[in-house]
Amino acid sequence: MINEQIRDREVRLIDTDGAQLGIVPGRDAQKLADDKKLDLVKISPTAKPPVCKIMDYSKFRFEQSKKEKEARKKQRTIDIKEIRLSPNIDTHDINVKVKKAIEFLKSGDKVKITIRFRGRELGRTEVAHVILNDLAQKLSEYGNIEKAPKMEARTMAMFMSPKPQLEKEKAEKAAKSEAEKTETKE
């Protein structure tokens, strides 16, 4: 709420430089803001009495949107990459899938490893447990098991997440590359 929208009898007023002016009547606070050709902005409406500050509202909104953009830029979305297998997979094929899973885990993504059963394969679910546990053993250096192998309808799935040190390394690499970009621009 700003300016005339503030209808409280008394407000705790903060000046433009951050100095507390104490508790003043709402009309007087609005008059002080008008004299300085600035806006009266309600910062904390739930406080007793509400806290208001004298400031340039458009500048305040601009700075807020700038902070939100910066926060969104720093935010990292974690993708879930899926690797599909079958119960009668060969060892070479497993090694290829392991290499791909290591790539995903190194890049900071979670990995969902699924084994899909067709027809008679449903009678051999214990083979899938062996395959998934073997995969988990091979990937243990790069990731942790987030969800153990579990049967869901015709598929068995296991989730792995990257180890924390890999995430730190990736963040450091990203920061380093960002610093190099800014240096080349200058």
mmCIF file of the C-alpha atoms, coordinates in Angstrom:
data_MODEL
# 
_entry.id   MODEL 
# 
loop_
_atom_site.group_PDB 
_atom_site.id 
_atom_site.type_symbol 
_atom_site.label_atom_id 
_atom_site.label_alt_id 
_atom_site.label_comp_id 
_atom_site.label_asym_id 
_atom_site.label_entity_id 
_atom_site.label_seq_id 
_atom_site.pdbx_PDB_ins_code 
_atom_site.Cartn_x 
_atom_site.Cartn_y 
_atom_site.Cartn_z 
_atom_site.occupancy 
_atom_site.B_iso_or_equiv 
_atom_site.pdbx_formal_charge 
_atom_site.auth_seq_id 
_atom_site.auth_comp_id 
_atom_site.auth_asym_id 
_atom_site.auth_atom_id 
_atom_site.pdbx_PDB_model_num 
ATOM 1   C CA . MET A 1 1   ? 0.000  0.000   0.000   1.00 0.00 ? 1   MET A CA 1 
ATOM 2   C CA . ILE A 1 2   ? 1.200  3.455   -0.773  1.00 0.00 ? 2   ILE A CA 1 
ATOM 3   C CA . ASN A 1 3   ? 0.204  7.053   -0.078  1.00 0.00 ? 3   ASN A CA 1 
ATOM 4   C CA . GLU A 1 4   ? -3.574 7.598   0.296   1.00 0.00 ? 4   GLU A CA 1 
ATOM 5   C CA . GLN A 1 5   ? -4.258 3.852   0.454   1.00 0.00 ? 5   GLN A CA 1 
ATOM 6   C CA . ILE A 1 6   ? -2.763 3.860   3.961   1.00 0.00 ? 6   ILE A CA 1 
ATOM 7   C CA . ARG A 1 7   ? -5.666 4.580   6.308   1.00 0.00 ? 7   ARG A CA 1 
ATOM 8   C CA . ASP A 1 8   ? -4.122 3.678   9.683   1.00 0.00 ? 8   ASP A CA 1 
ATOM 9   C CA . ARG A 1 9   ? -4.441 6.208   12.523  1.00 0.00 ? 9   ARG A CA 1 
ATOM 10  C CA . GLU A 1 10  ? -0.872 5.751   13.697  1.00 0.00 ? 10  GLU A CA 1 
ATOM 11  C CA . VAL A 1 11  ? 2.179  4.388   11.921  1.00 0.00 ? 11  VAL A CA 1 
ATOM 12  C CA . ARG A 1 12  ? 5.808  3.784   12.860  1.00 0.00 ? 12  ARG A CA 1 
ATOM 13  C CA . LEU A 1 13  ? 7.635  6.038   10.416  1.00 0.00 ? 13  LEU A CA 1 
ATOM 14  C CA . ILE A 1 14  ? 11.079 5.542   8.910   1.00 0.00 ? 14  ILE A CA 1 
ATOM 15  C CA . ASP A 1 15  ? 12.727 8.411   7.039   1.00 0.00 ? 15  ASP A CA 1 
ATOM 16  C CA . THR A 1 16  ? 14.493 8.156   3.639   1.00 0.00 ? 16  THR A CA 1 
ATOM 17  C CA . ASP A 1 17  ? 17.913 7.716   5.284   1.00 0.00 ? 17  ASP A CA 1 
ATOM 18  C CA . GLY A 1 18  ? 16.649 4.888   7.520   1.00 0.00 ? 18  GLY A CA 1 
ATOM 19  C CA . ALA A 1 19  ? 16.248 6.981   10.686  1.00 0.00 ? 19  ALA A CA 1 
ATOM 20  C CA . GLN A 1 20  ? 13.256 6.102   12.851  1.00 0.00 ? 20  GLN A CA 1 
ATOM 21  C CA . LEU A 1 21  ? 10.927 9.054   13.372  1.00 0.00 ? 21  LEU A CA 1 
ATOM 22  C CA . GLY A 1 22  ? 8.816  7.117   15.873  1.00 0.00 ? 22  GLY A CA 1 
ATOM 23  C CA . ILE A 1 23  ? 5.067  6.631   15.995  1.00 0.00 ? 23  ILE A CA 1 
ATOM 24  C CA . VAL A 1 24  ? 3.211  9.429   14.200  1.00 0.00 ? 24  VAL A CA 1 
ATOM 25  C CA . PRO A 1 25  ? -0.382 9.923   13.014  1.00 0.00 ? 25  PRO A CA 1 
ATOM 26  C CA . GLY A 1 26  ? -1.033 8.599   9.498   1.00 0.00 ? 26  GLY A CA 1 
ATOM 27  C CA . ARG A 1 27  ? -1.980 12.027  8.115   1.00 0.00 ? 27  ARG A CA 1 
ATOM 28  C CA . ASP A 1 28  ? 1.228  13.601  9.427   1.00 0.00 ? 28  ASP A CA 1 
ATOM 29  C CA . ALA A 1 29  ? 3.302  10.805  7.890   1.00 0.00 ? 29  ALA A CA 1 
ATOM 30  C CA . GLN A 1 30  ? 1.604  11.382  4.527   1.00 0.00 ? 30  GLN A CA 1 
ATOM 31  C CA . LYS A 1 31  ? 2.203  15.126  4.819   1.00 0.00 ? 31  LYS A CA 1 
ATOM 32  C CA . LEU A 1 32  ? 5.934  14.562  5.529   1.00 0.00 ? 32  LEU A CA 1 
ATOM 33  C CA . ALA A 1 33  ? 6.173  12.328  2.437   1.00 0.00 ? 33  ALA A CA 1 
ATOM 34  C CA . ASP A 1 34  ? 4.353  14.914  0.295   1.00 0.00 ? 34  ASP A CA 1 
ATOM 35  C CA . ASP A 1 35  ? 6.672  17.702  1.518   1.00 0.00 ? 35  ASP A CA 1 
ATOM 36  C CA . LYS A 1 36  ? 9.693  15.673  0.365   1.00 0.00 ? 36  LYS A CA 1 
ATOM 37  C CA . LYS A 1 37  ? 7.891  14.867  -2.935  1.00 0.00 ? 37  LYS A CA 1 
ATOM 38  C CA . LEU A 1 38  ? 8.221  11.133  -2.189  1.00 0.00 ? 38  LEU A CA 1 
ATOM 39  C CA . ASP A 1 39  ? 5.835  8.265   -1.451  1.00 0.00 ? 39  ASP A CA 1 
ATOM 40  C CA . LEU A 1 40  ? 4.709  6.816   1.867   1.00 0.00 ? 40  LEU A CA 1 
ATOM 41  C CA . VAL A 1 41  ? 5.037  3.020   1.563   1.00 0.00 ? 41  VAL A CA 1 
ATOM 42  C CA . LYS A 1 42  ? 3.658  0.501   4.064   1.00 0.00 ? 42  LYS A CA 1 
ATOM 43  C CA . ILE A 1 43  ? 6.506  -1.983  4.591   1.00 0.00 ? 43  ILE A CA 1 
ATOM 44  C CA . SER A 1 44  ? 5.170  -4.144  7.403   1.00 0.00 ? 44  SER A CA 1 
ATOM 45  C CA . PRO A 1 45  ? 1.358  -4.080  7.516   1.00 0.00 ? 45  PRO A CA 1 
ATOM 46  C CA . THR A 1 46  ? 1.028  -6.774  10.204  1.00 0.00 ? 46  THR A CA 1 
ATOM 47  C CA . ALA A 1 47  ? 3.098  -4.940  12.832  1.00 0.00 ? 47  ALA A CA 1 
ATOM 48  C CA . LYS A 1 48  ? 1.376  -2.959  15.592  1.00 0.00 ? 48  LYS A CA 1 
ATOM 49  C CA . PRO A 1 49  ? 1.443  -0.119  14.590  1.00 0.00 ? 49  PRO A CA 1 
ATOM 50  C CA . PRO A 1 50  ? 2.211  -0.747  10.897  1.00 0.00 ? 50  PRO A CA 1 
ATOM 51  C CA . VAL A 1 51  ? 5.666  0.292   9.680   1.00 0.00 ? 51  VAL A CA 1 
ATOM 52  C CA . CYS A 1 52  ? 5.808  2.856   6.873   1.00 0.00 ? 52  CYS A CA 1 
ATOM 53  C CA . LYS A 1 53  ? 8.783  4.345   5.072   1.00 0.00 ? 53  LYS A CA 1 
ATOM 54  C CA . ILE A 1 54  ? 9.228  7.504   3.061   1.00 0.00 ? 54  ILE A CA 1 
ATOM 55  C CA . MET A 1 55  ? 10.804 6.573   -0.290  1.00 0.00 ? 55  MET A CA 1 
ATOM 56  C CA . ASP A 1 56  ? 10.593 6.795   -4.078  1.00 0.00 ? 56  ASP A CA 1 
ATOM 57  C CA . TYR A 1 57  ? 8.189  3.928   -4.803  1.00 0.00 ? 57  TYR A CA 1 
ATOM 58  C CA . SER A 1 58  ? 9.092  3.466   -8.472  1.00 0.00 ? 58  SER A CA 1 
ATOM 59  C CA . LYS A 1 59  ? 12.785 3.175   -7.563  1.00 0.00 ? 59  LYS A CA 1 
ATOM 60  C CA . PHE A 1 60  ? 11.878 0.687   -4.800  1.00 0.00 ? 60  PHE A CA 1 
ATOM 61  C CA . ARG A 1 61  ? 9.885  -1.470  -7.271  1.00 0.00 ? 61  ARG A CA 1 
ATOM 62  C CA . PHE A 1 62  ? 12.735 -1.387  -9.785  1.00 0.00 ? 62  PHE A CA 1 
ATOM 63  C CA . GLU A 1 63  ? 15.255 -2.556  -7.155  1.00 0.00 ? 63  GLU A CA 1 
ATOM 64  C CA . GLN A 1 64  ? 12.881 -5.322  -6.003  1.00 0.00 ? 64  GLN A CA 1 
ATOM 65  C CA . SER A 1 65  ? 12.459 -6.641  -9.554  1.00 0.00 ? 65  SER A CA 1 
ATOM 66  C CA . LYS A 1 66  ? 16.237 -6.495  -10.039 1.00 0.00 ? 66  LYS A CA 1 
ATOM 67  C CA . LYS A 1 67  ? 16.768 -8.581  -6.871  1.00 0.00 ? 67  LYS A CA 1 
ATOM 68  C CA . GLU A 1 68  ? 14.152 -11.126 -8.006  1.00 0.00 ? 68  GLU A CA 1 
ATOM 69  C CA . LYS A 1 69  ? 15.824 -11.464 -11.415 1.00 0.00 ? 69  LYS A CA 1 
ATOM 70  C CA . GLU A 1 70  ? 19.201 -12.022 -9.760  1.00 0.00 ? 70  GLU A CA 1 
ATOM 71  C CA . ALA A 1 71  ? 17.701 -14.675 -7.456  1.00 0.00 ? 71  ALA A CA 1 
ATOM 72  C CA . ARG A 1 72  ? 16.124 -16.469 -10.445 1.00 0.00 ? 72  ARG A CA 1 
ATOM 73  C CA . LYS A 1 73  ? 19.425 -16.376 -12.304 1.00 0.00 ? 73  LYS A CA 1 
ATOM 74  C CA . LYS A 1 74  ? 21.248 -18.054 -9.403  1.00 0.00 ? 74  LYS A CA 1 
ATOM 75  C CA . GLN A 1 75  ? 18.558 -20.684 -8.975  1.00 0.00 ? 75  GLN A CA 1 
ATOM 76  C CA . ARG A 1 76  ? 19.471 -24.116 -10.360 1.00 0.00 ? 76  ARG A CA 1 
ATOM 77  C CA . THR A 1 77  ? 16.755 -26.418 -11.607 1.00 0.00 ? 77  THR A CA 1 
ATOM 78  C CA . ILE A 1 78  ? 17.527 -30.079 -11.151 1.00 0.00 ? 78  ILE A CA 1 
ATOM 79  C CA . ASP A 1 79  ? 16.506 -32.195 -14.093 1.00 0.00 ? 79  ASP A CA 1 
ATOM 80  C CA . ILE A 1 80  ? 15.706 -35.879 -13.885 1.00 0.00 ? 80  ILE A CA 1 
ATOM 81  C CA . LYS A 1 81  ? 17.310 -37.830 -16.708 1.00 0.00 ? 81  LYS A CA 1 
ATOM 82  C CA . GLU A 1 82  ? 15.970 -41.298 -17.453 1.00 0.00 ? 82  GLU A CA 1 
ATOM 83  C CA . ILE A 1 83  ? 17.914 -44.364 -18.527 1.00 0.00 ? 83  ILE A CA 1 
ATOM 84  C CA . ARG A 1 84  ? 15.810 -47.288 -19.758 1.00 0.00 ? 84  ARG A CA 1 
ATOM 85  C CA . LEU A 1 85  ? 16.926 -50.894 -19.628 1.00 0.00 ? 85  LEU A CA 1 
ATOM 86  C CA . SER A 1 86  ? 15.403 -54.301 -20.255 1.00 0.00 ? 86  SER A CA 1 
ATOM 87  C CA . PRO A 1 87  ? 15.794 -57.364 -18.017 1.00 0.00 ? 87  PRO A CA 1 
ATOM 88  C CA . ASN A 1 88  ? 17.848 -59.257 -20.637 1.00 0.00 ? 88  ASN A CA 1 
ATOM 89  C CA . ILE A 1 89  ? 20.456 -56.521 -21.249 1.00 0.00 ? 89  ILE A CA 1 
ATOM 90  C CA . ASP A 1 90  ? 24.022 -57.488 -22.170 1.00 0.00 ? 90  ASP A CA 1 
ATOM 91  C CA . THR A 1 91  ? 27.105 -56.418 -20.149 1.00 0.00 ? 91  THR A CA 1 
ATOM 92  C CA . HIS A 1 92  ? 28.463 -54.123 -22.875 1.00 0.00 ? 92  HIS A CA 1 
ATOM 93  C CA . ASP A 1 93  ? 25.104 -52.352 -23.086 1.00 0.00 ? 93  ASP A CA 1 
ATOM 94  C CA . ILE A 1 94  ? 25.121 -51.913 -19.303 1.00 0.00 ? 94  ILE A CA 1 
ATOM 95  C CA . ASN A 1 95  ? 28.596 -50.323 -19.518 1.00 0.00 ? 95  ASN A CA 1 
ATOM 96  C CA . VAL A 1 96  ? 27.338 -47.858 -22.151 1.00 0.00 ? 96  VAL A CA 1 
ATOM 97  C CA . LYS A 1 97  ? 24.381 -46.940 -19.921 1.00 0.00 ? 97  LYS A CA 1 
ATOM 98  C CA . VAL A 1 98  ? 26.729 -46.550 -16.914 1.00 0.00 ? 98  VAL A CA 1 
ATOM 99  C CA . LYS A 1 99  ? 28.879 -44.067 -18.870 1.00 0.00 ? 99  LYS A CA 1 
ATOM 100 C CA . LYS A 1 100 ? 25.777 -42.057 -19.784 1.00 0.00 ? 100 LYS A CA 1 
ATOM 101 C CA . ALA A 1 101 ? 24.547 -42.103 -16.172 1.00 0.00 ? 101 ALA A CA 1 
ATOM 102 C CA . ILE A 1 102 ? 27.973 -40.881 -14.979 1.00 0.00 ? 102 ILE A CA 1 
ATOM 103 C CA . GLU A 1 103 ? 27.698 -37.983 -17.457 1.00 0.00 ? 103 GLU A CA 1 
ATOM 104 C CA . PHE A 1 104 ? 24.285 -37.063 -16.064 1.00 0.00 ? 104 PHE A CA 1 
ATOM 105 C CA . LEU A 1 105 ? 25.427 -37.291 -12.444 1.00 0.00 ? 105 LEU A CA 1 
ATOM 106 C CA . LYS A 1 106 ? 28.551 -35.208 -13.159 1.00 0.00 ? 106 LYS A CA 1 
ATOM 107 C CA . SER A 1 107 ? 26.410 -32.504 -14.726 1.00 0.00 ? 107 SER A CA 1 
ATOM 108 C CA . GLY A 1 108 ? 24.371 -32.349 -11.484 1.00 0.00 ? 108 GLY A CA 1 
ATOM 109 C CA . ASP A 1 109 ? 21.196 -34.044 -12.698 1.00 0.00 ? 109 ASP A CA 1 
ATOM 110 C CA . LYS A 1 110 ? 19.272 -36.805 -10.962 1.00 0.00 ? 110 LYS A CA 1 
ATOM 111 C CA . VAL A 1 111 ? 19.045 -40.107 -12.794 1.00 0.00 ? 111 VAL A CA 1 
ATOM 112 C CA . LYS A 1 112 ? 16.019 -42.388 -12.976 1.00 0.00 ? 112 LYS A CA 1 
ATOM 113 C CA . ILE A 1 113 ? 16.962 -45.890 -14.051 1.00 0.00 ? 113 ILE A CA 1 
ATOM 114 C CA . THR A 1 114 ? 14.017 -47.976 -15.207 1.00 0.00 ? 114 THR A CA 1 
ATOM 115 C CA . ILE A 1 115 ? 13.652 -51.549 -16.342 1.00 0.00 ? 115 ILE A CA 1 
ATOM 116 C CA . ARG A 1 116 ? 10.519 -52.267 -18.359 1.00 0.00 ? 116 ARG A CA 1 
ATOM 117 C CA . PHE A 1 117 ? 9.056  -55.772 -18.390 1.00 0.00 ? 117 PHE A CA 1 
ATOM 118 C CA . ARG A 1 118 ? 7.168  -57.269 -21.324 1.00 0.00 ? 118 ARG A CA 1 
ATOM 119 C CA . GLY A 1 119 ? 5.136  -60.461 -21.329 1.00 0.00 ? 119 GLY A CA 1 
ATOM 120 C CA . ARG A 1 120 ? 6.894  -63.364 -19.597 1.00 0.00 ? 120 ARG A CA 1 
ATOM 121 C CA . GLU A 1 121 ? 9.659  -61.101 -18.290 1.00 0.00 ? 121 GLU A CA 1 
ATOM 122 C CA . LEU A 1 122 ? 7.328  -60.156 -15.416 1.00 0.00 ? 122 LEU A CA 1 
ATOM 123 C CA . GLY A 1 123 ? 8.083  -63.538 -13.842 1.00 0.00 ? 123 GLY A CA 1 
ATOM 124 C CA . ARG A 1 124 ? 11.783 -62.632 -13.536 1.00 0.00 ? 124 ARG A CA 1 
ATOM 125 C CA . THR A 1 125 ? 11.741 -59.434 -11.469 1.00 0.00 ? 125 THR A CA 1 
ATOM 126 C CA . GLU A 1 126 ? 14.632 -60.656 -9.291  1.00 0.00 ? 126 GLU A CA 1 
ATOM 127 C CA . VAL A 1 127 ? 16.939 -60.282 -12.329 1.00 0.00 ? 127 VAL A CA 1 
ATOM 128 C CA . ALA A 1 128 ? 16.049 -56.586 -12.466 1.00 0.00 ? 128 ALA A CA 1 
ATOM 129 C CA . HIS A 1 129 ? 17.001 -56.190 -8.780  1.00 0.00 ? 129 HIS A CA 1 
ATOM 130 C CA . VAL A 1 130 ? 20.417 -57.708 -9.537  1.00 0.00 ? 130 VAL A CA 1 
ATOM 131 C CA . ILE A 1 131 ? 20.918 -55.392 -12.547 1.00 0.00 ? 131 ILE A CA 1 
ATOM 132 C CA . LEU A 1 132 ? 19.881 -52.238 -10.646 1.00 0.00 ? 132 LEU A CA 1 
ATOM 133 C CA . ASN A 1 133 ? 22.032 -53.114 -7.619  1.00 0.00 ? 133 ASN A CA 1 
ATOM 134 C CA . ASP A 1 134 ? 24.992 -53.736 -9.948  1.00 0.00 ? 134 ASP A CA 1 
ATOM 135 C CA . LEU A 1 135 ? 24.399 -50.353 -11.587 1.00 0.00 ? 135 LEU A CA 1 
ATOM 136 C CA . ALA A 1 136 ? 24.190 -48.662 -8.183  1.00 0.00 ? 136 ALA A CA 1 
ATOM 137 C CA . GLN A 1 137 ? 27.514 -50.263 -7.239  1.00 0.00 ? 137 GLN A CA 1 
ATOM 138 C CA . LYS A 1 138 ? 29.175 -48.968 -10.432 1.00 0.00 ? 138 LYS A CA 1 
ATOM 139 C CA . LEU A 1 139 ? 27.717 -45.461 -9.933  1.00 0.00 ? 139 LEU A CA 1 
ATOM 140 C CA . SER A 1 140 ? 28.408 -45.252 -6.182  1.00 0.00 ? 140 SER A CA 1 
ATOM 141 C CA . GLU A 1 141 ? 31.460 -43.050 -6.771  1.00 0.00 ? 141 GLU A CA 1 
ATOM 142 C CA . TYR A 1 142 ? 29.350 -40.433 -8.559  1.00 0.00 ? 142 TYR A CA 1 
ATOM 143 C CA . GLY A 1 143 ? 25.951 -40.615 -6.894  1.00 0.00 ? 143 GLY A CA 1 
ATOM 144 C CA . ASN A 1 144 ? 23.817 -41.848 -4.025  1.00 0.00 ? 144 ASN A CA 1 
ATOM 145 C CA . ILE A 1 145 ? 20.684 -43.967 -4.205  1.00 0.00 ? 145 ILE A CA 1 
ATOM 146 C CA . GLU A 1 146 ? 17.768 -41.652 -3.524  1.00 0.00 ? 146 GLU A CA 1 
ATOM 147 C CA . LYS A 1 147 ? 15.037 -44.288 -3.953  1.00 0.00 ? 147 LYS A CA 1 
ATOM 148 C CA . ALA A 1 148 ? 15.796 -47.984 -3.864  1.00 0.00 ? 148 ALA A CA 1 
ATOM 149 C CA . PRO A 1 149 ? 14.555 -50.208 -6.722  1.00 0.00 ? 149 PRO A CA 1 
ATOM 150 C CA . LYS A 1 150 ? 10.783 -50.468 -6.564  1.00 0.00 ? 150 LYS A CA 1 
ATOM 151 C CA . MET A 1 151 ? 8.264  -52.242 -8.755  1.00 0.00 ? 151 MET A CA 1 
ATOM 152 C CA . GLU A 1 152 ? 5.503  -50.054 -10.252 1.00 0.00 ? 152 GLU A CA 1 
ATOM 153 C CA . ALA A 1 153 ? 3.098  -51.791 -12.660 1.00 0.00 ? 153 ALA A CA 1 
ATOM 154 C CA . ARG A 1 154 ? 5.304  -53.189 -15.482 1.00 0.00 ? 154 ARG A CA 1 
ATOM 155 C CA . THR A 1 155 ? 8.445  -51.204 -14.606 1.00 0.00 ? 155 THR A CA 1 
ATOM 156 C CA . MET A 1 156 ? 11.027 -51.249 -11.843 1.00 0.00 ? 156 MET A CA 1 
ATOM 157 C CA . ALA A 1 157 ? 12.600 -47.867 -11.077 1.00 0.00 ? 157 ALA A CA 1 
ATOM 158 C CA . MET A 1 158 ? 15.508 -46.569 -9.018  1.00 0.00 ? 158 MET A CA 1 
ATOM 159 C CA . PHE A 1 159 ? 16.512 -42.918 -8.497  1.00 0.00 ? 159 PHE A CA 1 
ATOM 160 C CA . MET A 1 160 ? 20.082 -41.691 -7.991  1.00 0.00 ? 160 MET A CA 1 
ATOM 161 C CA . SER A 1 161 ? 21.184 -38.188 -7.066  1.00 0.00 ? 161 SER A CA 1 
ATOM 162 C CA . PRO A 1 162 ? 24.643 -36.679 -7.588  1.00 0.00 ? 162 PRO A CA 1 
ATOM 163 C CA . LYS A 1 163 ? 27.064 -36.618 -4.676  1.00 0.00 ? 163 LYS A CA 1 
ATOM 164 C CA . PRO A 1 164 ? 27.386 -33.197 -2.982  1.00 0.00 ? 164 PRO A CA 1 
ATOM 165 C CA . GLN A 1 165 ? 31.060 -32.702 -3.908  1.00 0.00 ? 165 GLN A CA 1 
ATOM 166 C CA . LEU A 1 166 ? 30.161 -33.104 -7.605  1.00 0.00 ? 166 LEU A CA 1 
ATOM 167 C CA . GLU A 1 167 ? 27.549 -30.355 -7.254  1.00 0.00 ? 167 GLU A CA 1 
ATOM 168 C CA . LYS A 1 168 ? 30.125 -28.085 -5.586  1.00 0.00 ? 168 LYS A CA 1 
ATOM 169 C CA . GLU A 1 169 ? 32.627 -28.740 -8.371  1.00 0.00 ? 169 GLU A CA 1 
ATOM 170 C CA . LYS A 1 170 ? 30.005 -27.922 -10.982 1.00 0.00 ? 170 LYS A CA 1 
ATOM 171 C CA . ALA A 1 171 ? 29.067 -24.684 -9.196  1.00 0.00 ? 171 ALA A CA 1 
ATOM 172 C CA . GLU A 1 172 ? 32.744 -23.711 -9.030  1.00 0.00 ? 172 GLU A CA 1 
ATOM 173 C CA . LYS A 1 173 ? 33.178 -24.417 -12.755 1.00 0.00 ? 173 LYS A CA 1 
ATOM 174 C CA . ALA A 1 174 ? 30.105 -22.327 -13.555 1.00 0.00 ? 174 ALA A CA 1 
ATOM 175 C CA . ALA A 1 175 ? 31.383 -19.444 -11.411 1.00 0.00 ? 175 ALA A CA 1 
ATOM 176 C CA . LYS A 1 176 ? 34.802 -19.661 -13.068 1.00 0.00 ? 176 LYS A CA 1 
ATOM 177 C CA . SER A 1 177 ? 33.311 -19.619 -16.573 1.00 0.00 ? 177 SER A CA 1 
ATOM 178 C CA . GLU A 1 178 ? 31.058 -16.688 -15.601 1.00 0.00 ? 178 GLU A CA 1 
ATOM 179 C CA . ALA A 1 179 ? 34.114 -14.782 -14.337 1.00 0.00 ? 179 ALA A CA 1 
ATOM 180 C CA . GLU A 1 180 ? 35.941 -15.502 -17.612 1.00 0.00 ? 180 GLU A CA 1 
ATOM 181 C CA . LYS A 1 181 ? 32.946 -14.189 -19.599 1.00 0.00 ? 181 LYS A CA 1 
ATOM 182 C CA . THR A 1 182 ? 32.910 -10.921 -17.655 1.00 0.00 ? 182 THR A CA 1 
ATOM 183 C CA . GLU A 1 183 ? 36.685 -10.537 -18.097 1.00 0.00 ? 183 GLU A CA 1 
ATOM 184 C CA . THR A 1 184 ? 36.433 -10.982 -21.870 1.00 0.00 ? 184 THR A CA 1 
ATOM 185 C CA . LYS A 1 185 ? 33.641 -8.381  -22.069 1.00 0.00 ? 185 LYS A CA 1 
ATOM 186 C CA . GLU A 1 186 ? 35.780 -5.788  -20.317 1.00 0.00 ? 186 GLU A CA 1 
# 
